[in-house]
Amino acid sequence: MADTTYADVNAATIARWIDEGWEWGRPLSHEAYLAACAGDVRLQLTPTKAVPRAWLGELRGTRVLGLASGGGQQGPVFVAAGARTTILDYTQAQLDSEALVAQREGYDIELVRADMTRGLPFDDASFDVVFNPVSICYIREVEPLWREVARVLAPGGVLLTGFDTPVNFLVDAAEERIVWSWPFDPLANPEQRAFLEQDDAGLQFGHGLAETLGGMLRAGLVIEDLYEDSNGEGRLHELHTPTYLAVRARKPR
């Protein structure tokens, strides 16, 4: 398979997961939306931990891009907090969920279907916040994305992102043994691809910290804070092993 089509494989995979009740494809309830309107702003970048409220700052009037953030979960919360919100996703079903909540609650939101590996379809300095929950595992190269994020952020703007650490890509399905060499790249390693296909996991890619964190720094972003999280289930979670990072980074003024 050519590199240019793996995003379509992942979009189709995620659409199947949504049909099967995937946790990250369930739209926010009406009650949760009302709570967010009342000031209960709860957002997640990683499986189990909420984003610290201090990371978000004052959202009213800000321009927020939910990057690969469809599903009708985070977008409604940003709208409820008073942000002018745009959601970009490549899975149409995730954007449909956003439209469903917006219609139900009676608000406007900009929805953009685009592949984030091909550049972001926005002008320079278009956003004050880019919110990117776990999704870079679905793209092969991360540094070009961080450069695009830096471009579309206004000076002083903030990137909030969550992503897997390499630990998640080294172990077997039972999370009991280290079985994979690095890098984890199913386009280059047929055995890794077969492993993912057996689990209907799409085409996922492991990224080292030199790529994720170092890539942000090379894109001109300043890392201000981070926290760790676990998978939320499975043996690594039971052993309290961190497998995700959430990062707050800023574009200098």
NORVENUR-V978032 format. One record per residue. N is the residue number from 1. RES is the residue in three letters. PHI is phi in whole degrees, 0 to 359 (999 if undefined). OMEGA is omega in whole degrees, 0 to 359 (none if undefined). NEAR is the number of other ideal C-beta (glycine too) atoms within 8 Angstrom. Layout:
n = {N & N}
res = {RES & RES}
phi = {PHI & PHI}
omega = {OMEGA & OMEGA}
near = {NEAR & NEAR}
This chain:
n = {1 & 2 & 3 & 4 & 5 & 6 & 7 & 8 & 9 & 10 & 11 & 12 & 13 & 14 & 15 & 16 & 17 & 18 & 19 & 20 & 21 & 22 & 23 & 24 & 25 & 26 & 27 & 28 & 29 & 30 & 31 & 32 & 33 & 34 & 35 & 36 & 37 & 38 & 39 & 40 & 41 & 42 & 43 & 44 & 45 & 46 & 47 & 48 & 49 & 50 & 51 & 52 & 53 & 54 & 55 & 56 & 57 & 58 & 59 & 60 & 61 & 62 & 63 & 64 & 65 & 66 & 67 & 68 & 69 & 70 & 71 & 72 & 73 & 74 & 75 & 76 & 77 & 78 & 79 & 80 & 81 & 82 & 83 & 84 & 85 & 86 & 87 & 88 & 89 & 90 & 91 & 92 & 93 & 94 & 95 & 96 & 97 & 98 & 99 & 100 & 101 & 102 & 103 & 104 & 105 & 106 & 107 & 108 & 109 & 110 & 111 & 112 & 113 & 114 & 115 & 116 & 117 & 118 & 119 & 120 & 121 & 122 & 123 & 124 & 125 & 126 & 127 & 128 & 129 & 130 & 131 & 132 & 133 & 134 & 135 & 136 & 137 & 138 & 139 & 140 & 141 & 142 & 143 & 144 & 145 & 146 & 147 & 148 & 149 & 150 & 151 & 152 & 153 & 154 & 155 & 156 & 157 & 158 & 159 & 160 & 161 & 162 & 163 & 164 & 165 & 166 & 167 & 168 & 169 & 170 & 171 & 172 & 173 & 174 & 175 & 176 & 177 & 178 & 179 & 180 & 181 & 182 & 183 & 184 & 185 & 186 & 187 & 188 & 189 & 190 & 191 & 192 & 193 & 194 & 195 & 196 & 197 & 198 & 199 & 200 & 201 & 202 & 203 & 204 & 205 & 206 & 207 & 208 & 209 & 210 & 211 & 212 & 213 & 214 & 215 & 216 & 217 & 218 & 219 & 220 & 221 & 222 & 223 & 224 & 225 & 226 & 227 & 228 & 229 & 230 & 231 & 232 & 233 & 234 & 235 & 236 & 237 & 238 & 239 & 240 & 241 & 242 & 243 & 244 & 245 & 246 & 247 & 248 & 249 & 250 & 251 & 252 & 253}
res = {MET & ALA & ASP & THR & THR & TYR & ALA & ASP & VAL & ASN & ALA & ALA & THR & ILE & ALA & ARG & TRP & ILE & ASP & GLU & GLY & TRP & GLU & TRP & GLY & ARG & PRO & LEU & SER & HIS & GLU & ALA & TYR & LEU & ALA & ALA & CYS & ALA & GLY & ASP & VAL & ARG & LEU & GLN & LEU & THR & PRO & THR & LYS & ALA & VAL & PRO & ARG & ALA & TRP & LEU & GLY & GLU & LEU & ARG & GLY & THR & ARG & VAL & LEU & GLY & LEU & ALA & SER & GLY & GLY & GLY & GLN & GLN & GLY & PRO & VAL & PHE & VAL & ALA & ALA & GLY & ALA & ARG & THR & THR & ILE & LEU & ASP & TYR & THR & GLN & ALA & GLN & LEU & ASP & SER & GLU & ALA & LEU & VAL & ALA & GLN & ARG & GLU & GLY & TYR & ASP & ILE & GLU & LEU & VAL & ARG & ALA & ASP & MET & THR & ARG & GLY & LEU & PRO & PHE & ASP & ASP & ALA & SER & PHE & ASP & VAL & VAL & PHE & ASN & PRO & VAL & SER & ILE & CYS & TYR & ILE & ARG & GLU & VAL & GLU & PRO & LEU & TRP & ARG & GLU & VAL & ALA & ARG & VAL & LEU & ALA & PRO & GLY & GLY & VAL & LEU & LEU & THR & GLY & PHE & ASP & THR & PRO & VAL & ASN & PHE & LEU & VAL & ASP & ALA & ALA & GLU & GLU & ARG & ILE & VAL & TRP & SER & TRP & PRO & PHE & ASP & PRO & LEU & ALA & ASN & PRO & GLU & GLN & ARG & ALA & PHE & LEU & GLU & GLN & ASP & ASP & ALA & GLY & LEU & GLN & PHE & GLY & HIS & GLY & LEU & ALA & GLU & THR & LEU & GLY & GLY & MET & LEU & ARG & ALA & GLY & LEU & VAL & ILE & GLU & ASP & LEU & TYR & GLU & ASP & SER & ASN & GLY & GLU & GLY & ARG & LEU & HIS & GLU & LEU & HIS & THR & PRO & THR & TYR & LEU & ALA & VAL & ARG & ALA & ARG & LYS & PRO & ARG}
phi = {999 & 288 & 302 & 289 & 247 & 294 & 296 & 292 & 301 & 291 & 298 & 293 & 296 & 295 & 299 & 295 & 301 & 298 & 299 & 269 & 95 & 311 & 305 & 270 & 242 & 265 & 298 & 300 & 286 & 299 & 296 & 292 & 295 & 298 & 296 & 295 & 298 & 275 & 109 & 273 & 270 & 239 & 224 & 231 & 259 & 227 & 300 & 239 & 262 & 280 & 294 & 303 & 301 & 296 & 294 & 273 & 65 & 277 & 268 & 299 & 84 & 281 & 258 & 246 & 251 & 274 & 269 & 53 & 234 & 286 & 123 & 74 & 248 & 278 & 307 & 300 & 292 & 298 & 299 & 299 & 278 & 95 & 274 & 277 & 246 & 238 & 243 & 249 & 207 & 258 & 263 & 300 & 298 & 292 & 290 & 298 & 295 & 299 & 295 & 299 & 293 & 299 & 293 & 297 & 263 & 77 & 233 & 260 & 210 & 271 & 243 & 230 & 267 & 202 & 269 & 289 & 280 & 250 & 89 & 263 & 278 & 223 & 289 & 303 & 56 & 276 & 225 & 266 & 222 & 246 & 249 & 230 & 292 & 319 & 196 & 290 & 295 & 265 & 236 & 280 & 237 & 264 & 302 & 300 & 292 & 297 & 295 & 293 & 300 & 299 & 293 & 277 & 283 & 287 & 307 & 87 & 288 & 237 & 259 & 243 & 220 & 231 & 202 & 294 & 272 & 301 & 307 & 296 & 254 & 255 & 259 & 283 & 299 & 276 & 59 & 248 & 223 & 279 & 235 & 248 & 280 & 253 & 276 & 266 & 218 & 291 & 283 & 256 & 235 & 301 & 292 & 294 & 295 & 297 & 300 & 292 & 296 & 298 & 264 & 49 & 259 & 69 & 247 & 249 & 232 & 275 & 229 & 281 & 292 & 296 & 276 & 286 & 284 & 298 & 296 & 298 & 297 & 291 & 280 & 95 & 271 & 250 & 283 & 256 & 195 & 200 & 213 & 258 & 212 & 248 & 289 & 88 & 197 & 90 & 294 & 298 & 296 & 297 & 271 & 60 & 272 & 293 & 229 & 224 & 238 & 245 & 229 & 249 & 230 & 235 & 273 & 301 & 284}
omega = {179 & 181 & 187 & 185 & 185 & 177 & 178 & 175 & 182 & 178 & 179 & 179 & 181 & 177 & 176 & 179 & 180 & 178 & 181 & 176 & 181 & 183 & 186 & 174 & 180 & 183 & 177 & 179 & 177 & 181 & 179 & 177 & 178 & 178 & 178 & 177 & 180 & 176 & 179 & 186 & 181 & 181 & 179 & 172 & 185 & 193 & 190 & 188 & 175 & 176 & 177 & 182 & 180 & 178 & 188 & 182 & 178 & 185 & 185 & 179 & 179 & 177 & 186 & 170 & 170 & 187 & 187 & 192 & 179 & 179 & 179 & 180 & 182 & 182 & 180 & 180 & 177 & 178 & 180 & 180 & 176 & 180 & 171 & 197 & 172 & 177 & 174 & 177 & 179 & 178 & 185 & 180 & 177 & 176 & 177 & 178 & 176 & 180 & 180 & 181 & 180 & 178 & 181 & 185 & 174 & 177 & 178 & 176 & 178 & 181 & 184 & 173 & 182 & 177 & 187 & 175 & 185 & 182 & 181 & 187 & 182 & 177 & 174 & 173 & 183 & 189 & 175 & 180 & 167 & 183 & 189 & 175 & 187 & 180 & 182 & 173 & 181 & 178 & 188 & 182 & 186 & 187 & 176 & 179 & 180 & 177 & 177 & 177 & 179 & 180 & 186 & 175 & 171 & 174 & 185 & 180 & 190 & 168 & 172 & 186 & 174 & 182 & 177 & 164 & 181 & 183 & 183 & 185 & 182 & 190 & 176 & 185 & 179 & 180 & 181 & 184 & 170 & 187 & 186 & 173 & 181 & 7 & 175 & 186 & 184 & 175 & 180 & 186 & 182 & 180 & 177 & 179 & 179 & 177 & 179 & 181 & 179 & 180 & 186 & 185 & 183 & 177 & 183 & 187 & 175 & 180 & 178 & 183 & 176 & 178 & 184 & 181 & 178 & 179 & 176 & 181 & 180 & 176 & 178 & 179 & 179 & 180 & 184 & 183 & 174 & 172 & 181 & 176 & 179 & 181 & 182 & 177 & 178 & 188 & 179 & 177 & 179 & 178 & 178 & 181 & 178 & 180 & 178 & 169 & 167 & 189 & 170 & 180 & 184 & 171 & 182 & 177 & none}
near = {6 & 4 & 7 & 4 & 8 & 11 & 11 & 7 & 11 & 14 & 11 & 8 & 11 & 14 & 11 & 9 & 10 & 14 & 7 & 6 & 7 & 9 & 5 & 7 & 12 & 10 & 11 & 10 & 6 & 7 & 6 & 9 & 14 & 8 & 8 & 15 & 7 & 6 & 5 & 6 & 11 & 8 & 11 & 12 & 12 & 12 & 10 & 7 & 9 & 6 & 11 & 7 & 6 & 5 & 10 & 12 & 7 & 5 & 13 & 7 & 7 & 12 & 11 & 15 & 15 & 16 & 12 & 12 & 14 & 15 & 14 & 13 & 10 & 12 & 16 & 17 & 14 & 14 & 13 & 10 & 11 & 8 & 13 & 7 & 11 & 14 & 15 & 15 & 15 & 10 & 12 & 8 & 11 & 14 & 13 & 8 & 15 & 18 & 10 & 10 & 14 & 14 & 7 & 7 & 10 & 5 & 7 & 4 & 12 & 7 & 11 & 9 & 8 & 9 & 6 & 13 & 9 & 5 & 5 & 12 & 6 & 8 & 5 & 5 & 9 & 9 & 14 & 10 & 15 & 15 & 15 & 15 & 13 & 11 & 12 & 12 & 12 & 11 & 12 & 8 & 7 & 11 & 10 & 9 & 12 & 14 & 9 & 11 & 15 & 11 & 8 & 14 & 14 & 10 & 8 & 9 & 13 & 14 & 17 & 15 & 13 & 14 & 13 & 12 & 10 & 12 & 11 & 13 & 11 & 11 & 13 & 7 & 5 & 7 & 8 & 6 & 6 & 5 & 6 & 10 & 2 & 9 & 7 & 13 & 10 & 13 & 10 & 5 & 9 & 6 & 6 & 11 & 11 & 8 & 11 & 12 & 8 & 6 & 7 & 8 & 7 & 10 & 11 & 12 & 12 & 14 & 11 & 9 & 8 & 7 & 9 & 14 & 10 & 9 & 12 & 13 & 10 & 8 & 11 & 7 & 13 & 8 & 11 & 6 & 7 & 8 & 8 & 8 & 13 & 13 & 10 & 6 & 4 & 7 & 8 & 13 & 12 & 6 & 6 & 6 & 8 & 10 & 12 & 16 & 14 & 15 & 15 & 12 & 12 & 11 & 15 & 7 & 4}
